[in-house]
């Protein structure tokens, strides 16, 4: 039986001419104001004109495909579906069926589950699969995956070494804090019992333990520009707190993001780094996962186990 692997991600404009349509889609059909559009275009220009997310996602899908070939060559066909750009999630489901898939496994390239994020991807994919009549299963989260924890721990230590010290141990008196971040979501998810914040805390704790960190913090970033409150503390607020507490440097690990894109390359590498410099804090950011082979192999194993036709 041919298994279709539906790889889902947020999506991004393919060029400057697509930014307004993309932003409108993110805003659920409400066009941005001229000021909002100009600000987003400015941020894209600051990272080179456009986000590398499409390229990075393609690399991740290729890595996953290679890993799946190692699991069982010839069984899997893969397709990419985006939440806010083409090809859409629904189009990718249709592509997999056209490529001969008799069942589908869906995977979102984000390790933590929230009803407002990963949950929406899955619901769209499940709805289209049910309309077509093809069985589908989904990997809802992979935030405790050992390969993820190991890679992030190694990258935390590597980033830490650039700030001085360089060893495997990070004693309290080093004056360096490690902050784990993910994309903020509206505060209302807390009252709904959404697992998203707890999952980020769990990832941070596992990575901190693996890296031998004496202490760490969790923060949030890239909150939407809407009237309702979003989960905090924001990473910029955290930087101000660390400076006030006398820290001399910070390592930011964007554990909620799987690849380089605007929220990493601008919100952290430009905005957060710039504020850290103003505050007198040394700043380092862990390298993104991108097409890390060990993570691709781990996700391939999860896909194989999640197949609707997999042995119980």
Residue pairs with C-beta under 8 A, 6 or more apart in sequence:
1 75
1 102
1 103
1 309
2 75
2 76
2 77
2 99
2 100
2 101
2 102
3 75
3 76
3 77
3 101
3 102
3 103
3 104
3 105
3 303
3 307
3 309
4 76
4 77
4 78
4 79
4 93
4 96
4 97
4 99
4 101
4 103
4 104
4 105
4 134
5 64
5 65
5 68
5 76
5 77
5 78
5 79
5 96
5 104
5 105
5 107
5 303
6 79
6 81
6 89
6 92
6 93
6 96
6 104
6 105
6 106
6 107
6 125
6 136
7 57
7 60
7 61
7 64
7 78
7 79
7 80
7 81
7 92
7 107
7 109
8 80
8 81
8 82
8 83
8 89
8 92
8 106
8 107
8 108
8 109
8 121
8 125
9 53
9 57
9 80
9 82
9 83
9 108
9 109
9 110
9 258
10 53
10 82
10 83
10 84
10 110
10 261
11 22
11 53
11 82
11 83
11 84
11 85
11 86
12 22
12 50
12 51
12 53
12 54
12 82
12 84
12 85
12 261
12 262
13 19
13 21
13 22
13 44
13 50
13 51
13 85
14 50
14 54
14 85
15 50
16 41
16 44
16 49
16 50
18 85
19 37
19 40
19 41
19 44
20 31
20 32
20 37
22 84
22 85
23 31
23 32
23 36
23 37
23 40
24 30
24 31
24 32
25 84
25 85
26 84
32 40
36 225
43 262
43 266
44 50
44 51
44 262
46 266
46 270
47 262
47 265
47 266
47 269
47 270
51 261
51 262
51 265
52 260
52 261
52 265
53 259
53 260
53 261
53 262
56 259
56 260
56 261
56 288
56 290
56 291
57 80
57 109
57 259
58 80
59 290
59 291
60 109
60 258
60 259
60 290
60 291
60 296
61 78
61 80
62 291
63 291
63 292
63 293
63 296
64 78
64 107
64 296
64 299
64 300
64 303
65 76
65 78
66 296
67 293
67 296
67 297
67 299
67 300
68 75
68 76
68 78
68 300
68 303
68 304
69 76
70 297
70 300
71 300
71 301
71 303
71 304
72 304
76 303
77 96
77 99
77 100
77 101
79 87
79 92
79 93
79 95
79 96
79 99
80 87
80 92
81 87
81 88
81 89
81 90
81 91
81 92
81 93
81 125
82 88
82 89
83 89
83 120
83 121
83 124
87 95
89 121
89 124
89 125
89 128
90 124
90 125
90 128
92 125
93 104
93 125
93 128
93 129
93 132
93 134
93 136
94 128
94 132
96 104
97 132
97 134
101 134
102 134
102 309
103 134
103 135
103 136
103 137
103 307
103 308
103 309
104 125
104 129
104 134
104 135
104 136
104 137
105 136
105 137
105 138
105 139
105 303
105 306
105 307
105 308
106 121
106 122
106 125
106 126
106 136
106 137
106 138
106 139
107 138
107 139
107 299
107 302
107 303
108 117
108 118
108 121
108 122
108 139
109 258
109 259
110 117
110 118
110 256
110 257
110 258
111 141
111 142
111 143
111 145
111 148
111 199
111 203
111 255
111 256
111 258
112 118
112 141
112 143
112 182
112 195
112 196
112 199
112 200
112 203
112 256
113 119
113 140
113 141
113 143
113 195
113 196
113 199
114 185
114 189
114 194
114 195
114 196
115 189
115 192
115 194
116 185
116 186
116 189
116 194
117 183
117 185
117 196
118 140
118 141
119 140
122 138
122 140
125 136
125 138
126 136
126 138
129 135
129 136
130 136
135 308
135 309
136 308
137 306
137 307
137 308
138 306
139 299
139 302
139 303
139 306
141 195
141 199
142 148
142 298
142 299
142 302
143 199
143 200
143 202
143 203
144 202
144 203
144 206
145 295
145 298
145 299
145 302
146 298
147 294
147 295
147 297
147 298
148 203
148 289
148 295
148 298
149 203
149 206
149 207
149 210
150 210
150 294
151 289
151 292
151 294
151 295
152 203
152 207
152 210
152 253
152 255
152 286
153 207
153 210
153 211
154 211
155 253
155 286
155 287
156 178
156 207
156 211
156 213
156 251
156 253
156 286
157 168
157 211
158 286
158 287
159 251
159 253
159 284
159 285
159 286
159 287
160 166
160 170
160 176
160 178
160 251
160 284
161 167
162 284
163 176
163 249
163 251
163 282
163 284
164 249
164 282
165 174
165 176
168 212
169 212
170 176
170 178
170 211
170 212
170 213
170 214
171 214
172 214
172 215
175 246
175 247
175 248
175 249
176 247
176 248
176 249
176 250
176 251
176 282
177 215
177 216
177 217
177 242
177 247
177 249
177 250
177 251
178 208
178 211
178 213
178 215
178 216
178 217
178 250
178 251
178 252
178 253
179 216
179 217
179 218
179 219
179 235
179 238
179 242
179 250
179 251
179 252
179 253
180 200
180 203
180 204
180 207
180 208
180 216
180 217
180 218
180 219
180 253
180 254
180 255
181 218
181 219
181 220
181 221
181 235
181 252
181 253
181 254
181 255
181 256
181 268
182 196
182 200
182 220
182 221
182 254
182 255
182 256
182 257
183 220
183 221
183 222
183 256
183 257
183 263
184 220
184 221
184 222
184 223
184 224
184 230
184 231
184 232
184 234
185 194
185 196
185 230
185 231
186 224
186 226
186 228
186 229
186 230
186 231
187 228
187 229
187 230
187 231
188 228
189 196
189 197
189 231
190 197
190 231
197 231
200 218
200 255
200 256
201 218
203 255
204 216
204 218
204 253
204 255
207 213
207 253
207 255
208 215
208 216
217 238
219 232
219 233
219 234
219 235
219 237
219 238
220 230
220 231
220 232
220 233
220 234
220 235
221 234
221 235
221 254
221 263
221 267
221 268
221 272
222 263
222 267
223 230
223 231
223 232
223 234
224 230
233 241
235 252
235 267
235 268
235 272
236 271
236 272
236 275
238 250
239 250
239 272
239 275
239 276
239 279
239 281
240 275
240 279
242 250
242 279
242 281
243 279
243 280
243 281
247 281
248 280
248 281
248 282
249 281
249 282
249 283
249 284
250 276
250 281
250 282
250 283
250 284
251 284
251 285
251 286
252 268
252 272
252 283
252 284
252 285
252 286
253 285
253 286
254 263
254 264
254 268
254 285
254 286
254 288
257 263
257 264
257 288
257 289
258 288
258 289
258 290
259 288
259 289
259 290
260 288
260 290
264 285
264 288
268 285
269 285
272 283
272 285
273 283
273 285
276 282
276 283
277 283
289 295
304 310
